Amino acid sequence: MKKSLILAAAAALLLCSCANNSQPVRKGPITTGDDCIVTTTSGKIMGYNDAGIYTFKGVPYAHAERFMPPRDPDPWEGVKKTQVYGPQAMQGQNMRWGGNPSDYDFGFEFKKELQSEDCQVLNIWTPAPDGKKRPVFLWIHGGGYASGSAIFLPAQEGRALAEKGDIVVVTVNHRLNILGYLDLTGLGGKYAESVNLGMQDLVKALEWVHNNIASFGGDPGCVTIGGQSGGGGKTSTLMAMPSAKGLFHRAIVQSGSTLRQQEPAQSQALGLAVVKELGLKPGPDVDLSKFSYEELVAAGNRASRGMGRGGFSPVVDGKYLVQHPFDPTGAECSKDVPMLIGSNLNEFCYTNNVPFTMEQAKERLAPRMGEEKFAAFVEEFERVYPGGEPKELVNTDFRTRGNVIRQAAAKQAQGGANAYVYLFAWKSEVNDGALAACHGMELPFMFNNVANQREMTGGTPEAYQMADVVSSAWIAFIKTGDPNCKEVPAWEPFKPGENPTMVFDNVTVLKKNHDAALLQY
């Protein structure tokens, strides 16, 4: 028996005339009923059928008291409706990466959501809860370790990717900032395990997927984790967490290659400083449950002044995170996990429509490089990117790209599974090209969601073509651990000294060592 939920999804979301490159027109009813009820380890949940893709939102995967490790959610009786997104983690105002606010905010369309300390929820899109073993993709959102959520960008809806790839897509919320990464182990007592709590949440989400995803038509033995920016950092970090071993089998790091995390001496010192700022004497009897979130944040801000790098972020605590993720080497526990690693051509440049003269570019770069090196840099840049404007000397990213190469080299040096490297170079033309191939620009393409963020991509035929290429490669990797597919040229695994990189653009090509010299500046 099926009932209408609210509205029939009769309106098409998009039409693209380019043959074989259009994303599907979404049409058909949204229904609920017995086929939308799934039994989990905590109880029964009801999602809805969105024109052939079963959707479950705000599903509890864990529960935790403040600053405590996560535990299984409390069981419930009856059927819990999971048709609305759950709350995001407590945080400040929605993420703003920088640049011209009008162009930037227009393009990214960040969503504002309800917040709660009880934020351990996930969302699932599946072609059917039918017992079929489909590959699973668990997405970890960006926003550093401080902000963001599974749906703070429209591009992160998992429906289109699940439909195109016949896979199960999961997105997850977890604790952030001071609630997720304050190290209180220096207090002892009940806070002895209060470290890397945001990462512990993610491991708990992976455990939930392992124990439940078969009921949604997913294969717990074929799980890919992936994330962008901070989500890429969390993905990198999970690679060095023994408690996550066996819970995922491939990893995708997008513009978030992370080689090192904090040292415990620094994170413990910050934790003790926060306690003192709250007017308490550090010790095993401390109780932080009575303070408001705002009071905790204010104390954290005061304590962080002068503490140097790190802040509230993961730490090599020796139990949950046993080493730096990829420095000097990758972790043995993830040696056999293949990786897809990459970055974007312009990354944190959000004013790509602002012209630069060569003299202005020199004023920006020469103090750091020196005049002789700047001249050599310009010559090499022209060789790699012929015909480029002076502004591209400033707006082209090399820092994130350099970390990609270092992470891939460390991964490949293990002699285990392969790493594959990409560079996303497709530039949006919206608002006179202000965003270009900026940080996050690849998200609508790999999620096959150009229709959801046309303000960002322009919604042009070229954008839909690019989405078909990129999402096909991601789906191939999620299914096999190898991104090769008919939509891209032959993609070689990473090899130090050759640096094979798939460059995604209107014409996608594999390049070797094309920018190796530029990465030295």
C-alpha positions in Angstrom: 0.0 0.0 0.0 1.4 3.4 -1.0 0.3 6.9 0.1 1.1 10.2 -1.4 3.6 12.0 0.9 3.0 15.7 0.1 3.5 16.5 -3.6 4.0 14.5 -6.8 7.4 15.1 -8.1 6.0 15.9 -11.5 8.1 18.9 -12.5 11.3 18.2 -14.4 14.4 19.6 -12.6 16.4 20.0 -15.8 16.6 19.5 -19.5 19.9 19.4 -21.4 20.0 19.0 -25.1 23.5 17.5 -25.4 23.1 13.9 -26.3 24.3 11.3 -23.8 25.3 14.0 -21.4 22.1 15.1 -19.7 21.3 14.3 -16.2 17.9 12.5 -15.8 14.7 14.4 -15.7 13.2 13.7 -12.2 9.5 12.9 -12.5 7.0 10.6 -10.9 5.4 10.5 -7.5 6.8 10.7 -4.1 5.3 7.9 -2.0 5.5 6.2 1.4 4.3 2.8 2.5 5.5 -0.5 3.7 8.2 -0.7 1.0 9.8 2.4 2.6 10.1 0.8 6.1 13.5 -0.7 7.0 14.5 -2.4 10.2 17.8 -1.2 11.7 19.7 -2.3 14.8 17.9 0.3 16.9 14.4 0.0 15.4 12.2 0.4 12.3 12.4 3.6 10.2 10.3 4.9 7.4 11.7 7.0 4.5 10.1 7.7 1.2 10.3 6.7 -2.4 11.4 9.7 -4.5 10.5 8.5 -8.0 12.5 5.3 -7.7 15.2 6.3 -5.2 14.4 5.4 -1.6 15.4 8.2 0.7 16.0 8.2 4.5 17.0 11.4 6.3 18.1 12.2 9.8 18.7 8.6 10.8 20.3 8.3 14.3 23.6 6.3 14.1 24.8 7.2 17.6 24.2 9.2 20.7 26.7 10.9 23.1 26.6 13.0 26.2 28.7 16.2 25.9 32.4 15.4 25.6 31.7 11.7 25.9 32.6 9.0 23.2 29.6 8.0 21.0 27.5 5.0 21.8 24.7 3.2 20.0 21.5 5.2 19.8 18.7 4.4 22.2 16.3 1.8 20.7 12.7 2.9 19.9 9.4 1.2 19.6 7.2 1.4 16.5 8.3 3.1 13.3 10.4 6.3 13.4 9.8 8.6 10.4 13.1 9.6 8.8 11.9 11.9 6.1 13.5 15.2 7.2 17.1 16.1 7.5 18.4 16.0 11.1 20.2 18.8 12.9 23.7 19.9 12.1 26.5 20.1 14.7 26.7 23.2 16.9 28.7 25.9 15.1 28.9 29.6 14.3 27.4 31.2 11.1 27.5 29.1 8.0 30.8 28.6 6.3 32.3 31.4 4.3 35.5 30.6 2.4 36.2 34.2 1.4 36.2 36.4 -1.7 33.5 38.7 -3.1 30.4 38.0 -0.9 27.9 38.6 -3.7 29.5 36.3 -6.2 30.5 33.8 -3.6 27.3 33.5 -1.7 25.3 33.5 -5.0 27.3 30.6 -6.3 27.5 28.4 -3.2 24.0 28.8 -1.8 24.8 27.6 1.7 21.9 26.3 3.6 21.0 27.4 7.1 19.9 24.5 9.4 18.8 23.8 12.9 21.7 23.0 15.3 21.9 20.5 18.2 24.5 18.8 20.3 22.6 15.6 19.5 23.7 15.7 15.8 24.8 12.2 15.1 22.6 11.5 12.1 23.0 10.3 8.6 21.1 10.3 5.3 20.7 7.4 2.8 19.8 7.3 -0.8 19.3 3.8 -2.4 17.8 2.4 -5.5 16.0 -0.1 -3.3 16.1 -1.8 0.1 16.0 -5.1 -1.8 18.8 -7.2 -0.4 21.0 -6.5 -3.4 24.7 -5.8 -2.6 25.4 -2.4 -4.1 28.7 -0.4 -3.5 28.3 2.2 -0.7 29.7 5.7 -0.8 29.9 7.5 2.6 30.4 11.3 2.2 32.1 13.4 4.9 31.3 17.1 4.5 33.8 20.0 4.4 34.0 23.1 6.6 37.3 22.3 8.2 36.8 20.8 11.7 34.7 23.7 12.8 31.5 24.0 10.6 29.4 22.6 7.8 27.0 19.7 7.5 26.0 16.9 5.2 23.6 19.2 3.3 25.0 22.7 3.7 25.6 22.7 0.0 22.8 21.7 -2.4 25.3 19.7 -4.5 25.7 17.2 -1.7 22.3 15.6 -2.1 23.0 12.0 -2.9 20.0 11.1 -5.0 21.4 11.7 -8.5 24.6 9.8 -7.8 22.7 6.8 -6.3 20.5 6.7 -9.4 23.2 7.0 -12.0 25.6 4.6 -10.4 23.2 2.1 -8.9 25.0 2.6 -5.6 24.0 3.5 -2.0 25.0 7.1 -1.0 25.3 8.0 2.7 26.0 11.5 4.1 26.8 12.1 7.7 26.8 14.8 10.4 29.2 14.6 13.4 30.5 16.8 16.2 32.6 19.8 15.3 34.8 22.5 16.8 35.1 22.6 20.5 32.5 19.9 21.1 34.2 17.6 18.6 37.9 18.2 19.0 38.6 19.5 22.5 41.2 17.2 24.1 40.2 16.7 27.7 42.4 13.6 28.4 44.7 15.7 30.6 41.9 15.8 33.1 41.6 12.0 33.5 38.5 10.7 35.3 35.4 10.5 33.1 37.1 12.5 30.4 39.9 10.0 29.9 38.5 9.1 26.4 37.5 12.6 25.5 39.7 13.1 22.5 39.1 13.1 18.7 35.3 12.9 19.4 34.4 14.1 16.0 36.5 11.3 14.5 35.1 8.8 16.9 31.6 9.8 15.7 32.7 9.0 12.1 34.0 5.6 13.1 30.7 5.0 14.8 28.9 6.0 11.6 31.0 3.5 9.7 30.1 0.8 12.3 26.4 1.7 11.8 26.8 1.3 8.0 28.6 -2.0 8.5 25.8 -3.3 10.7 22.8 -1.9 8.8 23.5 -1.0 5.2 22.6 -4.5 3.8 19.0 -3.8 4.8 19.2 -0.8 2.4 20.5 -2.8 -0.5 24.2 -1.9 0.2 27.3 -4.1 0.5 29.1 -3.6 3.9 32.1 -5.2 2.2 32.4 -2.5 -0.4 32.4 0.9 1.3 34.1 4.0 0.0 34.7 7.0 2.3 35.2 10.4 0.7 35.2 14.1 1.5 36.1 17.5 0.3 38.2 20.2 2.1 37.8 19.4 5.8 36.0 16.2 4.8 39.2 15.3 2.9 41.2 15.9 6.0 38.9 13.7 8.0 39.1 11.0 5.3 42.9 11.2 5.4 42.8 10.9 9.2 40.5 7.9 9.1 43.2 6.2 7.1 45.4 6.2 10.3 42.7 5.0 12.8 42.9 1.3 13.5 39.3 1.3 14.9 38.1 2.1 11.3 40.1 -0.8 9.7 37.8 -3.0 7.7 34.9 -0.6 7.8 35.9 1.0 4.5 37.7 -0.2 1.4 38.4 2.8 -0.7 39.0 6.5 0.0 38.6 9.7 -1.9 40.3 13.0 -0.8 39.2 16.1 -2.6 41.1 19.3 -1.9 41.9 18.2 1.7 45.1 16.1 1.6 46.3 16.0 5.2 49.7 14.7 6.1 49.9 15.7 9.8 47.6 16.4 12.7 48.2 17.9 16.2 50.6 16.6 18.8 49.1 15.5 22.1 51.2 17.9 24.2 49.7 20.9 22.4 46.1 19.6 22.4 46.1 18.6 26.0 47.6 22.0 27.0 44.7 23.7 25.1 42.2 21.5 26.8 43.5 22.4 30.3 43.6 26.1 29.3 39.9 26.0 28.3 39.0 24.5 31.7 40.9 27.3 33.5 39.2 29.9 31.3 35.9 28.5 32.6 37.0 29.3 36.1 37.6 25.6 37.1 40.6 23.9 38.6 41.7 21.1 36.2 41.3 17.6 37.6 39.2 14.4 37.4 36.2 15.9 39.2 35.6 18.7 36.6 32.1 18.8 35.1 31.6 20.7 31.9 28.0 19.7 31.4 26.5 22.9 32.9 28.1 25.5 30.6 26.3 26.8 27.6 27.7 26.2 24.2 28.4 29.9 23.9 30.3 29.9 27.1 32.5 27.0 25.9 33.2 28.8 22.6 34.2 32.0 24.4 36.5 30.1 26.7 38.0 28.2 23.8 38.6 31.5 21.9 40.4 33.0 24.9 42.5 29.9 25.5 43.4 29.5 21.9 45.2 32.9 21.7 48.9 32.3 21.3 48.6 28.5 21.2 49.8 28.2 17.6 48.7 25.7 15.0 46.0 23.2 15.6 43.2 24.6 17.6 40.2 22.2 17.8 41.2 19.5 15.3 42.4 15.9 15.4 45.4 14.9 17.4 47.7 11.9 17.3 46.5 10.6 20.7 48.1 7.2 20.3 44.8 5.2 20.7 42.3 6.5 18.2 44.7 8.2 15.9 48.0 6.3 16.1 50.2 8.3 13.8 50.2 11.3 11.5 48.1 10.3 8.5 50.8 10.5 5.8 54.0 11.9 7.4 56.5 10.3 7.2 54.5 7.3 5.8 50.9 6.1 5.4 49.5 3.9 8.1 49.8 0.1 7.9 46.1 -0.3 8.7 45.0 1.3 5.4 47.9 0.1 3.2 45.5 -1.9 1.0 42.9 0.9 0.6 43.1 2.5 -2.9 42.8 6.2 -3.0 41.6 8.9 -5.4 43.3 12.2 -4.5 43.0 15.6 -6.1 42.5 19.4 -6.0 41.2 22.3 -8.0 43.1 24.7 -10.2 42.1 27.9 -8.4 41.2 26.6 -4.9 40.9 29.5 -2.5 40.8 32.3 -5.1 37.3 33.7 -5.3 38.0 36.9 -7.3 39.1 35.4 -10.6 37.3 38.1 -12.4 39.5 40.8 -11.0 42.2 41.7 -13.5 45.9 41.8 -12.5 48.6 43.5 -14.4 52.0 41.8 -14.6 53.3 44.5 -12.3 50.6 43.8 -9.7 51.3 40.1 -9.9 55.0 40.9 -9.3 54.1 43.1 -6.3 52.1 40.1 -4.8 54.6 37.3 -5.5 58.1 38.7 -5.8 58.5 39.6 -2.0 58.1 35.9 -1.3 60.1 34.5 -4.2 62.6 37.1 -5.0 62.8 38.9 -8.3 65.0 36.3 -10.1 62.8 33.4 -9.0 59.7 35.4 -10.0 61.0 35.8 -13.5 61.8 32.1 -13.7 58.3 31.3 -12.3 56.6 33.5 -15.0 58.6 31.7 -17.7 57.7 28.3 -16.4 54.1 29.3 -15.9 53.8 30.4 -19.5 55.3 27.0 -20.6 52.7 25.0 -18.6 49.7 27.3 -19.1 50.4 29.2 -22.4 48.5 32.3 -23.0 47.5 32.8 -19.4 46.6 36.2 -18.1 48.8 37.8 -15.3 45.9 37.2 -12.8 46.4 33.5 -13.2 49.9 33.8 -11.8 48.2 34.8 -8.5 45.0 32.7 -8.7 46.4 29.3 -9.6 46.8 27.0 -6.6 50.1 25.2 -5.9 49.9 24.6 -2.1 46.9 22.2 -2.1 48.2 20.6 -5.3 51.6 20.1 -3.6 50.0 18.3 -0.7 48.1 16.1 -3.2 51.4 15.0 -4.7 53.0 14.4 -1.3 50.1 12.4 -0.1 50.0 10.3 -3.2 53.7 9.7 -3.0 53.4 8.5 0.6 50.6 6.2 -0.3 52.3 4.7 -3.3 55.5 4.2 -1.3 53.7 1.7 0.9 53.6 -0.8 -1.9 50.0 -1.6 -1.3 46.9 -0.3 -3.1 47.2 2.3 -5.8 46.6 6.1 -5.6 45.1 8.0 -8.6 45.5 11.8 -8.9 43.4 14.4 -10.5 43.3 18.2 -11.1 39.9 19.8 -11.6 40.5 22.7 -14.0 37.0 23.3 -15.4 36.1 27.0 -14.9 32.6 28.3 -14.2 31.7 31.4 -16.3 29.0 32.6 -13.9 29.5 36.2 -12.8 32.3 36.9 -15.3 34.2 33.8 -14.1 34.6 35.0 -10.5 34.7 31.5 -9.1 36.6 29.7 -11.9 37.8 26.3 -10.7 37.7 27.3 -7.0 37.6 25.3 -3.8 34.5 23.2 -4.0 33.7 23.7 -7.7 34.0 20.0 -8.4 31.2 19.1 -6.0 28.2 19.5 -8.3 30.1 17.5 -10.9 31.1 14.5 -8.9 27.7 14.3 -7.3 26.1 14.6 -10.8 24.1 17.6 -9.4 24.6 20.4 -11.8 20.8 20.8 -11.7 21.0 21.6 -7.9 23.7 24.3 -8.2 23.3 26.0 -11.5 24.1 29.3 -9.8 27.6 27.9 -9.3 28.1 26.0 -12.6 26.0 28.0 -15.0 24.0 25.0 -16.0 25.5 25.1 -19.5 25.8 22.1 -21.8 29.5 22.0 -21.1 28.7 21.8 -17.3 26.4 18.8 -17.9 29.1 17.2 -20.1 31.7 17.7 -17.3 29.3 16.2 -14.7 28.9 13.1 -16.8 32.6 12.6 -17.1 33.5 13.3 -13.5 30.7 11.4 -11.8 31.3 8.4 -14.1 35.0 8.3 -12.9 33.9 8.6 -9.3 31.3 5.8 -9.7 33.9 3.6 -11.3 36.3 4.1 -8.4 33.5 3.6 -5.8 32.7 0.3 -7.5 36.2 -1.1 -8.3 38.9 1.1 -6.6 40.0 2.2 -10.1 38.5 5.3 -11.7 39.1 4.2 -15.3 35.9 4.2 -17.4 34.9 4.9 -21.0 34.4 8.6 -20.2 38.0 9.3 -19.4 41.4 8.6 -21.1 43.5 5.8 -19.7 44.2 6.8 -16.1 47.5 5.5 -14.7 48.2 5.0 -11.0 50.4 7.6 -9.4 54.1 7.2 -9.8 56.6 9.5 -8.2 58.8 11.2 -10.8 56.0 11.1 -13.4 53.1 12.5 -11.3 50.4 11.2 -13.7 47.4 13.5 -13.2 44.0 13.4 -14.8 43.1 17.0 -15.7 39.4 17.5 -15.8 38.3 20.2 -18.3 36.2 20.5 -21.4 38.9 18.3 -22.9 40.0 15.8 -20.2 43.6 14.6 -20.5 46.2 12.7 -18.5 49.3 14.8 -18.0 52.6 13.8 -16.5 54.9 16.2 -14.7 53.1 19.1 -16.3 53.5 21.4 -13.3 56.3 19.7 -11.3 58.6 22.7 -11.6 55.9 25.1 -10.6 55.3 23.2 -7.4 58.9 24.1 -6.3 58.1 27.8 -6.0 
